[in-house]
Amino acid sequence: MSEESDSLRTSPSAASLSENELPPAPKPPGYVCSLTEDLVTKAREELQEKPEWRLRDVQALRDMVRKEFPNLRTSLDDAFLLRFLRARKFDYDRALQLLISYHSCRRSWPEVFHNLRPSALKEVLASGFLTVLPHTDPRGCPILCIRPDRWVPSNYPITENIRVIYLTLEKLIQSEETQVNGIVILADYKGVSLSKASHFGPFIAKKVIGILQDGFPIRIKAVHVVNEPRIFKGIFAIIKPFLKEKIANRRSTHSAPETNPGPHGGSCVLVMTQ
């Protein structure tokens, strides 16, 4: 008998092995960077991300999770952990805290984060309450346009709008480009009445802002408000106590003549902030 035949005869096939004897499943493919050279440079300058140390840093964060929070049910994939490192400029301790807060927020607000998928939010997605504009700003930041006038409170509670915001953020943050560039929020308050604004009370404001600032791995580069109603001072008075100084300083209000409509109608000005 040939050597090849003998090896085939004496080496058991996977089908003949018991379940406990099966070879381990192949590991998922490792991380492959999709950033352009310009974005690699930007990440190095703004986020302290060094390509030659990237996977070492990811492994360091992974080791910290396993050691300090061994029971945390989280993905430990390179690409997933990298989001948190980038959001905290590769500070291991702050990235770990952000990861813990990310999961804590989801446990503490189940009515928002349970079943967070497009099929469960068709009505809100179709309403136009939240859209991602077709073009980024000059820095490459995706622009999230929030239009409360598209929401009819009698149709569904405000928490459904919040669910759509976080669903959209989860989709956007999958892009490495967005992880590096960050996002811009554009809030168009045209037609917002006092009765509608009353749904956004201190409890909701604290929860939403807390997650955006401390519980989600995304960089908010600017917040712009257009078509500011008279009641906006009251709305901002609710929000301001929960804003970090850095975020508060990135908020701008704008006005423009009605003859210069924005991409969704109404006046719109988008100004760069740092």
C-alpha positions as CSV (number, residue, x, y, z in Angstrom):
1,M,0.0,0.0,0.0
2,S,1.3,3.5,-0.9
3,E,2.3,6.0,1.8
4,E,-0.6,8.2,0.7
5,S,-3.2,5.4,1.0
6,D,-1.8,4.4,4.4
7,S,-2.1,8.0,5.7
8,L,-5.7,8.2,4.5
9,R,-6.6,4.9,6.1
10,T,-5.0,5.7,9.5
11,S,-6.0,9.4,9.8
12,P,-9.7,9.6,11.0
13,S,-11.9,12.0,9.2
14,A,-13.8,14.7,11.0
15,A,-17.0,12.8,10.4
16,S,-15.8,9.9,12.4
17,L,-14.7,12.0,15.4
18,S,-16.9,12.5,18.4
19,E,-18.1,16.0,19.1
20,N,-15.5,16.5,21.8
21,E,-12.8,15.4,19.4
22,L,-13.6,17.8,16.6
23,P,-10.9,20.2,15.7
24,P,-11.5,23.8,16.9
25,A,-13.5,26.1,14.6
26,P,-11.2,28.4,12.6
27,K,-10.6,31.8,14.1
28,P,-12.3,34.8,12.4
29,P,-10.0,36.7,10.0
30,G,-7.8,39.2,11.7
31,Y,-8.1,43.0,11.6
32,V,-7.3,44.6,8.2
33,C,-7.1,48.4,8.2
34,S,-9.3,50.1,5.7
35,L,-8.1,53.7,6.3
36,T,-6.6,55.7,3.5
37,E,-3.0,57.0,3.9
38,D,-4.5,60.5,4.8
39,L,-6.7,59.0,7.5
40,V,-3.9,57.0,8.9
41,T,-1.9,60.2,9.2
42,K,-4.9,62.0,10.7
43,A,-5.4,59.2,13.2
44,R,-1.8,59.4,14.2
45,E,-1.9,63.1,14.7
46,E,-5.3,63.5,16.4
47,L,-5.8,60.1,18.1
48,Q,-2.3,59.0,18.9
49,E,-2.9,55.9,16.8
50,K,0.3,54.3,15.6
51,P,-0.2,51.6,13.0
52,E,2.8,49.7,14.1
53,W,1.4,49.5,17.7
54,R,-2.3,49.2,16.8
55,L,-2.8,45.5,17.5
56,R,-0.6,45.7,20.5
57,D,-2.9,48.3,21.9
58,V,-5.9,46.3,21.1
59,Q,-4.5,43.3,22.9
60,A,-3.7,45.4,25.9
61,L,-7.3,46.5,26.1
62,R,-8.5,42.9,25.6
63,D,-6.2,41.7,28.4
64,M,-7.6,44.4,30.7
65,V,-11.2,43.4,30.1
66,R,-10.4,39.7,30.7
67,K,-8.5,40.5,33.9
68,E,-10.7,43.2,35.4
69,F,-14.1,42.3,34.1
70,P,-14.0,38.5,33.3
71,N,-17.8,38.2,33.3
72,L,-18.5,41.0,31.0
73,R,-20.4,39.8,28.0
74,T,-18.8,41.7,25.2
75,S,-17.1,41.2,21.8
76,L,-13.3,41.2,22.1
77,D,-12.7,41.3,18.3
78,D,-9.9,43.6,17.2
79,A,-12.2,45.8,15.1
80,F,-14.8,46.2,18.0
81,L,-12.2,47.1,20.6
82,L,-10.5,49.5,18.3
83,R,-13.6,51.7,18.3
84,F,-13.2,52.4,22.0
85,L,-9.5,53.1,21.7
86,R,-10.0,55.6,19.0
87,A,-12.8,57.3,20.8
88,R,-10.5,57.8,23.8
89,K,-7.3,58.6,21.9
90,F,-5.7,55.2,22.8
91,D,-5.8,55.9,26.5
92,Y,-6.3,52.3,27.8
93,D,-8.0,53.2,31.1
94,R,-10.5,55.6,29.5
95,A,-11.2,53.2,26.6
96,L,-11.9,50.4,29.1
97,Q,-14.3,52.7,31.1
98,L,-16.1,53.7,27.9
99,L,-16.5,50.0,27.0
100,I,-18.0,49.3,30.5
101,S,-20.3,52.3,30.2
102,Y,-21.4,51.2,26.8
103,H,-22.7,47.9,28.1
104,S,-24.0,49.5,31.4
105,C,-26.1,52.0,29.4
106,R,-27.7,49.2,27.5
107,R,-28.6,47.2,30.6
108,S,-30.0,50.3,32.4
109,W,-32.3,51.4,29.6
110,P,-33.8,48.1,28.1
111,E,-36.8,49.8,26.5
112,V,-34.4,51.7,24.2
113,F,-31.8,49.1,23.5
114,H,-33.8,45.8,23.4
115,N,-34.5,44.6,19.8
116,L,-32.6,47.5,18.3
117,R,-33.0,46.7,14.7
118,P,-34.5,48.4,11.6
119,S,-37.4,45.9,11.3
120,A,-38.6,47.1,14.7
121,L,-38.4,50.8,13.8
122,K,-39.8,51.0,10.3
123,E,-42.3,53.8,11.1
124,V,-39.8,56.0,12.8
125,L,-37.2,55.5,10.0
126,A,-39.8,56.3,7.4
127,S,-40.9,59.5,9.2
128,G,-37.7,61.4,8.4
129,F,-37.1,62.3,12.1
130,L,-33.5,61.3,11.6
131,T,-31.6,61.3,8.3
132,V,-27.9,61.0,7.4
133,L,-27.2,63.6,4.8
134,P,-25.8,62.3,1.5
135,H,-22.5,64.3,1.8
136,T,-20.1,64.7,4.7
137,D,-18.8,68.0,6.0
138,P,-15.4,69.2,4.7
139,R,-13.6,67.2,7.3
140,G,-15.3,64.0,6.3
141,C,-17.8,63.8,9.2
142,P,-21.2,62.3,8.5
143,I,-23.9,64.7,9.3
144,L,-26.9,63.5,11.3
145,C,-29.9,65.7,10.7
146,I,-32.6,65.5,13.4
147,R,-36.0,67.0,12.6
148,P,-38.4,66.9,15.5
149,D,-41.2,68.4,13.4
150,R,-41.5,65.0,11.6
151,W,-42.5,63.3,14.9
152,V,-46.1,63.0,15.8
153,P,-46.2,62.1,19.6
154,S,-49.6,60.4,19.3
155,N,-48.1,57.8,16.9
156,Y,-45.3,56.5,19.2
157,P,-43.4,57.6,22.3
158,I,-40.2,59.7,22.2
159,T,-38.1,56.7,23.2
160,E,-38.7,55.3,19.6
161,N,-36.9,58.4,18.3
162,I,-34.0,57.8,20.6
163,R,-33.9,54.1,19.5
164,V,-33.5,55.3,15.9
165,I,-30.6,57.6,16.9
166,Y,-28.7,54.8,18.5
167,L,-29.5,52.4,15.8
168,T,-28.0,54.9,13.3
169,L,-25.0,55.5,15.4
170,E,-24.3,51.8,15.6
171,K,-24.4,51.6,11.8
172,L,-22.2,54.6,11.3
173,I,-19.5,53.6,13.8
174,Q,-18.8,50.4,11.9
175,S,-16.9,52.6,9.4
176,E,-13.3,53.2,10.3
177,E,-13.5,56.5,8.5
178,T,-16.2,57.7,10.9
179,Q,-14.3,56.4,13.9
180,V,-11.4,58.7,12.9
181,N,-13.3,61.7,11.6
182,G,-16.3,61.8,14.0
183,I,-19.8,63.0,13.3
184,V,-21.7,66.3,13.2
185,I,-25.2,66.7,14.6
186,L,-27.5,69.1,12.9
187,A,-30.8,69.8,14.7
188,D,-33.5,71.5,12.8
189,Y,-36.1,72.9,15.2
190,K,-38.5,74.3,12.6
191,G,-42.0,74.0,13.8
192,V,-41.2,72.5,17.3
193,S,-44.0,73.5,19.7
194,L,-43.9,73.7,23.5
195,S,-46.1,70.7,23.8
196,K,-43.7,68.6,21.7
197,A,-40.7,69.9,23.6
198,S,-42.2,68.9,26.9
199,H,-41.7,65.2,26.0
200,F,-37.9,65.8,26.3
201,G,-37.7,66.3,30.0
202,P,-34.7,66.1,32.4
203,F,-34.8,62.3,32.7
204,I,-34.7,61.8,29.0
205,A,-32.1,64.5,28.5
206,K,-29.8,63.1,31.1
207,K,-30.0,59.6,29.7
208,V,-29.5,60.6,26.1
209,I,-26.6,63.0,26.7
210,G,-25.0,60.7,29.2
211,I,-24.8,57.9,26.6
212,L,-23.6,60.2,23.8
213,Q,-20.8,61.6,26.0
214,D,-19.8,58.6,28.1
215,G,-21.4,55.5,26.7
216,F,-20.8,55.4,23.0
217,P,-17.5,55.1,21.1
218,I,-18.1,58.1,18.7
219,R,-16.5,61.5,18.4
220,I,-19.0,64.4,18.2
221,K,-17.2,67.1,16.4
222,A,-19.9,69.7,16.3
223,V,-23.6,70.3,17.1
224,H,-25.5,72.8,15.0
225,V,-29.0,74.2,15.6
226,V,-31.0,75.8,12.9
227,N,-34.5,77.4,12.8
228,E,-34.2,78.0,16.6
229,P,-37.7,78.6,18.0
230,R,-38.3,81.0,20.9
231,I,-38.7,78.0,23.2
232,F,-35.2,76.8,22.5
233,K,-33.8,78.6,25.5
234,G,-36.1,76.5,27.6
235,I,-35.0,73.3,25.8
236,F,-31.3,74.1,26.2
237,A,-31.8,75.0,29.9
238,I,-32.9,71.3,30.3
239,I,-29.9,70.0,28.4
240,K,-27.1,72.3,29.5
241,P,-26.6,70.9,33.0
242,F,-25.7,67.5,31.6
243,L,-23.3,68.7,28.9
244,K,-19.6,68.5,29.3
245,E,-17.9,71.8,28.6
246,K,-16.2,70.5,25.5
247,I,-19.5,69.5,23.9
248,A,-21.2,72.6,25.0
249,N,-18.5,74.7,23.4
250,R,-19.1,72.8,20.1
251,R,-22.7,73.8,19.9
252,S,-23.6,76.6,17.5
253,T,-26.9,78.2,16.6
254,H,-27.4,79.6,13.1
255,S,-30.0,81.5,11.1
256,A,-30.3,82.0,7.4
257,P,-32.8,83.7,5.1
258,E,-35.6,81.5,3.9
259,T,-34.4,82.1,0.3
260,N,-31.4,79.9,1.1
261,P,-33.0,76.5,2.0
262,G,-31.0,73.7,3.5
263,P,-31.0,70.1,2.1
264,H,-34.3,69.3,3.7
265,G,-36.0,72.6,3.4
266,G,-35.9,75.5,5.8
267,S,-32.9,77.6,6.6
268,C,-29.6,75.8,7.2
269,V,-26.1,76.9,7.9
270,L,-23.3,74.5,8.8
271,V,-20.2,76.0,10.3
272,M,-16.9,74.3,11.1
273,T,-15.9,73.9,14.7
274,Q,-12.8,72.3,16.3
